[in-house]
């Protein structure tokens, strides 16, 4: 059974930084693709960043150059370093694991990030 638990959210001023963590159990580290999504108030959930088993990364245009996704397979943990945060980065950030062999998606419960002065 896969379990994902996010941490690291909070209130930060514009221009500040946060690091989100997603600790996982039941993850098959050499198969599963790890992703961060976010959902802003009144908007649909969107993909923010992705990292594959081979550590290839993808970023949404809105966060390129400011966010960095990384993974520590030994700790079954994925991180999202967020720098130069903007008010439009506000939302609930969800950790996701996608298993290509089955097509299954697994989700954490989310952590709230609020960027405001």
Order of alpha helices (4+ residues) and beta strands (2+ residues): beta-beta-beta-beta-beta-beta-beta-beta-beta-beta-beta
